[in-house]
Amino acid sequence: MIENRSISLLVIGGLLLLCLAPNSYAVKSRAGTVSANFLEIGMGSAGTAMGDAYVSLADDISSMYWNPAGLSRVGRLSVTFSHTDWISDVAHQFVGVGIPLGESDVLGFGLTYLSIGDMKVTTWEQTQGTGETFSAYDAAIGMTYSRSLSDRFRLGVQLKYVAESISRSSASAIAVDVG
């Protein structure tokens, strides 16, 4: 009986330690393995302030990022501009326009652009730079259609062209968001 109790306490203690241990063993770095990461940068102060938990609340131009269905709540012509300067000459911009087409339909256009300033080209032999520079940018141009089907149900679709470029390499794709 005592032996079983000791084993039970050991198992429970071990499980508690596993639960309290940091989750670093489960974290995987995606650096260099994914593209268009700039699309994960939140849009607008309200959604960003809520820790990106804004999908069901988005009801302005920023809904083109959070949930295209929310654009149907824009009742009049709306325009937004956003510019964020980050460290190391990284700049993030967004321009969006929402155009009501009637009582329940809204058409939106948006441009997201992330630019990185000129960087030095370095090699193993010339770690201080070769004298050459290169730049990088990411861009997404999208068109959104949103319709309010009832006071509780909305539908939105966004079609966007995504492009990335760094030095002499570039890539592009078409993406669809549905909300």
GUMIMAR-549781 format. One record per residue: residue in one letter; x, y, z of N, C-alpha, C in turn. Coordinates in steps of 0.001 Angstrom, whole numbers, padded with zeros to 6 digits, always signed. Atoms other than C-alpha are relative to their C-alpha. Example, Ala and Ser with C-alpha at 12.3 -4.5 7.8 and 13.67 -1.06 7.14 Angstrom:
2
A+000890-001190+000000+012300-004500+007800+000900+001200+000000S-000820-001190-000060+013670-001060+007140-000770+001090+000730
***
This chain:
179
M+000824-001186+000000+000000+000000+000000+000873+001256+000000I-000898-001157-000070+002781+002432+000910+000754+000144-001311E-000740-000019+001243+004653+001486-002222-000845+000628-001124N+000887-000563+001015+001656+002303-004470-000214+001492+000206R+000181-001430-000290+001174+005609-002703+001236+000803-000405S-001247-000669+000381+004825+006553-003256+000091+000135-001510I-000036-000046+001464+004589+005686-006924-001018+001016-000501S+001027-000968+000402+001362+007705-007244+000477+001429+000218L-000521-001344-000275+002981+010736-005605+001105+000379-000978L-001063-000254+000976+006008+010408-007893-000588+000340-001375V+000633-000243+001303+003790+010241-010983-000682+001361-000010I+000689-001297-000075+001675+013209-009870+001016+001132+000038G-001048-001025-000062+004797+015210-008994+000678+000195-001343G-000612-000089+001331+006352+014397-012358-000904+000706-000996L+000954-000662+000900+003207+015464-014215-000099+001490+000295L+000027-001420-000360+003104+018731-012272+001230+000725-000514L-001231-000616+000507+006731+019435-013169-000063+000196-001510L+000145-000138+001447+005966+018788-016839-000936+001151-000364C+000954-001081+000264+003005+021168-016698+000606+001368+000281L-000593-001280-000382+005063+023889-015040+001256+000326-000788A-001227-000228+000769+008113+023469-017290-000291+000925-001170P+000206-000870+001166+008602+026061-020008-000246-000830-001255N+000354+000713+001223+007236+025097-023400+001053+000134-001087S-001025-000229+001010+010534+025751-025149+000273-001241-000838Y-000231+001213+000771+010768+022129-026225-000974-000114-001173A+001008+000092+001055+007666+022632-028407+000116+001110-001032V-000121-001135+000901+008804+025820-030129+000909-000366-001152K-000803+000241+001180+010051+025455-033669+000186+001325-000719S-000263-001218+000752+011679+028248-035578-000428-000213-001450R+000420+000081+001394+010062+028907-038965+000842+000926-000867A-000824-000942+000744+012777+031353-039998+000570-000670-001248G-000524+000509+001253+013678+030829-043638-000806-001121-000614T+000785+001122+000524+010964+028211-044187-001384+000408-000484V+001315-000455+000431+007863+030297-044854+000144+001307-000767S-000022-001262+000739+007035+033166-047142-001182+000855+000429A+001065-000967-000267+004844+036244-046801-000310+000153+001488N+000200-000197-001437+005355+036502-043034-000500+001394+000333F+000458-001362-000257+004622+040229-043314-001514+000071+000091L+001461+000017-000074+000948+039291-043703-000504-000306+001401E+000390+000269-001382+000953+038294-040021+000110+001241+000884I-000103-001238-000766+001622+041877-038918-001388+000624+000077G+001353-000511-000208-001627+043199-037425-000219+001384-000590M+000375-001260+000615-003468+046120-038963-000926+000774+000926G+000865-000850-000811-004972+048992-037009+000321-000113+001476S-000359-000051-001422-004541+050011-033413-000929-000840+000876A+000944+000739-000856-007680+048342-032008+000326-001486+000019G-000303+001427+000067-006883+044831-033218+001346-000339+000589T-001328+000232-000543-003224+045099-032331-000012+000140+001519A+000085-000207-001449-004052+046427-028852-000692-001169+000693M+000694+001145-000583-006292+043412-028302+000792-001291-000178G-000828+001190+000153-003403+041054-028989-000412-000854-001181D+000434+000667+001228-004715+040152-032455-001267-000842+000187A+001259+000710-000227-007982+038826-030977-001145+000911-000447Y+000906-001021+000512-010093+041024-033227-000871-000506-001155V+000677+000528+001175-011527+038735-035896-001507+000238+000033S+001460-000127-000056-015140+038828-034687-000458+001433+000231L+000378-001379-000291-015063+042538-033786+000268+000966-001144A-000417-000904+001079-013564+044017-036964-001211+000513-000768D+001140-000601+000689-016069+046465-038458+000385+001292-000708D-000472-001186+000714-013936+049091-040180+000928-000452-001125I-000875+000328+001123-011387+049238-042973+001040-001050+000381S-000999+000991-000406-008920+047179-040916-000536-001425-000089S+000569+001344+000124-011323+044247-041293+000466-000684-001287M-000571+000642+001183-009753+043676-044704+001163-000899+000409Y-001056+000853-000532-006867+042249-042660-000576-001071+000930W+000464+000911-001050-008752+040664-039731-001050-000991-000486N+001111+000842+000429-011926+039327-041350-000757+000755-001087P+000629-000755+001088-013183+040426-044781-001510+000178+000146A+001454-000130-000181-016808+039878-043710-000347+001253+000789G+000255-001195-000809-016527+042775-041245-000072+001277-000809L+000032-001201+000842-016102+045230-044105-001433+000403-000332S+001401-000327+000325-019860+045018-044724-000615+000948+001018R+000520-000916-001013-020357+047096-041551+000430+001439-000250V-000408-001361+000355-018686+050124-043176-001172+000643-000726G+001221-000589+000539-021664+052369-043845+000208+001148-000976R-000257-001118+000912-019975+055132-045841+001412-000128-000542L-001336+000027+000587-016905+055766-047964+001030+000197+001109S-000996-000056-001060-013939+055103-045687+001390-000221-000587V-001388+000101+000434-010197+055514-046169+000873-000062+001240T-000940+000058-001116-007341+054581-043861+001426-000066-000523F-001429+000043+000283-003584+055065-043920+000696-000412+001285S-000765+000413-001164-001138+053382-041585+001475-000062-000379H-001442+000064+000229+002622+053799-041344+000687-000284+001333T-000745+000358-001206+004910+052151-038793+001477-000105-000334D-001449+000115+000129+008664+052709-038566+000505-000941+001086W-000584+000929-000944+010491+049839-036940+001511+000194+000021I-001451-000107-000067+014132+049363-036031+000635-000495-001303S-000790+000436+001162+016791+048803-038715-000634+000400-001330D+000571-000532+001243+015008+050902-041360-001125-000851-000590V+001150+000773+000463+012021+048549-041586-001235+000885+000148A+001213-000819-000014+008793+050350-042489-001169-000836-000519H+001209+000745+000367+005268+048922-042728-001101+001011-000287Q+001068-000916+000398+002488+050739-044581-001237-000784-000424F+001261+000552+000479-001160+050033-045271-000886+001154-000453V+000975-000954+000516-003646+051970-047385-001236-000813-000359G+001232+000722+000290-007278+050880-047565-001146+000934-000295V+001185-000767+000372-010492+052140-049123-001197-000949+000017G+001248+000757-000007-014019+050866-048465-001087+000817-000671I+001016-000708+000772-016785+051800-050901-001333-000748+000109P+001315+000654-000068-020416+050952-050026-000665-000020-001378L+000676+000156+001289-022349+049640-053028-001516-000063+000163G+001422+000081-000297-025761+049798-051404-000178-000223+001489E+000313+000235-001410-027393+048800-048133+000883-001064+000638S-000674+001138-000629-025502+045547-047622+001315-000412-000655D-001218+000382+000712-022561+045381-050079+001063+001075+000134V-001137-000919-000079-019115+046933-049673+001150-000591-000801L-001179+000374+000768-016135+046817-052006+001201+000694+000617G-001178-000578-000619-012673+047357-050571+001247-000272-000803F-001300+000137+000639-009188+047871-051931+001062+000308+001039G-001040-000222-000991-006043+047580-049860+001383-000303-000544L-001397+000206+000349-002283+047785-050243+000803-000070+001285T-000909+000166-001133+000150+046465-047637+001405-000051-000569Y-001369-000070+000523+003841+047232-048120+000978+000034+001167L-001060+000044-001003+006826+046313-045961+001314+000193-000735S-001271-000257+000663+010143+047790-046980+001136-000040+001010I-001201+000077-000821+013598+047209-045625+001060+000828-000699G-001006-000887+000587+016277+049823-046172+001179-000757-000595D-001173+000614+000609+019499+049189-048031+000870-000687+001042M-000872+000775-000877+021718+046540-046473+001305-000282-000731K-001306+000304+000585+025409+045837-047043+000070-001459-000420V-000295+001363+000429+026403+042786-049028+001294-000412+000698T-001192+000508-000685+028849+040753-046932+000295-001418-000475T-000421+001358+000326+030800+037598-047618+000865-000514+001143W-000890+000550-001027+032941+035245-045521+001336+000732+000003E-001290-000681+000103+036019+037052-046801-000101+001488+000336Q+000199-001442-000219+034588+040590-046552-001164+000203+000965T+001054-000066-001010+032618+040618-043315-000467+001426+000281Q+000397-001395-000195+032553+044432-043201-000769+000555-001197G+000757-000426+001172+030920+044629-046630+000851+000019-001247T-000691+000009+001294+031798+044420-050300-000082+001353-000690G+000246-001284+000646+030732+047987-051061-001323+000014-000749E+001306+000099+000661+027517+046739-052668-001106+000003+001041T+001167+000053-000884+024046+047036-051163-001144-000715-000707F+001221+000581+000553+020708+045311-051649-001156+000417+000893S+001187-000348-000792+017153+045918-050469-001015-001130-000110A+001053+001012+000004+014051+043890-049775-001345+000676+000233Y+001350-000504-000249+010307+044472-049843-000988-001150-000087D+001141+000900+000087+007033+042614-049396-001219+000863-000308A+001186-000776+000343+003747+043763-050898-001195-000917-000206A+001252+000711+000258+000131+042648-051045-001032+001021-000453I+001057-000857+000540-002561+044254-053165-001265-000853-000013G+001204+000812-000118-006080+043083-052404-001275+000737-000348M+001344-000509+000252-009680+043553-053440-000957-000854+000827T+000909+000689-000906-012423+042668-050953-001441+000303-000370Y+001438-000177+000150-016127+042117-051434-000644-000561+001251S+000669+000416-001222-018311+041920-048348-001485+000293-000101R+001454-000159+000061-022046+041456-047997-000616-000390+001340S+000750+000296-001215-024325+041586-044987-001258-000756-000409L+001147+000826+000370-026837+038724-045367-001155+000153+000975S+001009-000289-001016-028682+039514-042136+000680+000837+001076D-000621-000799-001060-028100+041475-038942+001023-000813+000793R-000931+000851-000734-026111+038489-037595+000936-000801-000894F-000815+000827+000894-024497+036967-040691+000534+000837-001148R-000673-000736+001060-021972+038503-043057+000946-000933-000731L-000914+000799+000802-019825+037095-045817+000993+000942-000661G-001014-000818+000644-016562+038461-047148+001051-000860-000656V-001044+000691+000747-013984+037373-049699+001019+001037-000439Q-001060-000891+000455-010634+038962-050419+000935-000790-000910L-000966+000555+000944-008454+038179-053418+001190+000934+000015K-001159-000874-000039-004909+039430-053158+001190-000598-000727Y-001256+000336+000656-001682+039393-055091+001112+000318+000989V-001069-000153-000982+001340+038887-052834+001335-000133-000717A-001329+000036+000626+004924+039639-053902+001075+000282+001044E-001146-000215-000870+008273+039453-052143+001252+000093-000849S-001264-000134+000712+011726+040484-053251+001117+000274+001003I-001195-000264-000789+015151+040339-051635+001198-000198-000923S-001160-000005+000885+018315+041182-053541-000446-000321-001420R+000364+000359+001371+018000+039415-056904-001058-001103-000059S+001013+001059-000054+015363+036892-055765-001375+000604+000253S+001361-000478-000239+011622+037389-055914-000970-001169-000182A+001059+000996+000101+008410+035413-055621-001331+000710+000074S+001339-000589-000082+004709+036081-056020-001035-001118+000032A+001079+000983-000108+001415+034330-055409-001339+000715+000057I+001370-000482-000169-002348+034780-055379-000541-000661+001265A+000566+000523-001250-004121+034377-052024-001460+000385+000102V+001418-000264-000221-007763+034225-050970-000277-000085+001493D+000459-000007-001384-009189+035153-047568-001530-000047-000029V+001457+000106-000074-012755+034173-046694-000407+000172+001456G+000467-000208-001377-014659+035362-043628-001495-000036+000053
***
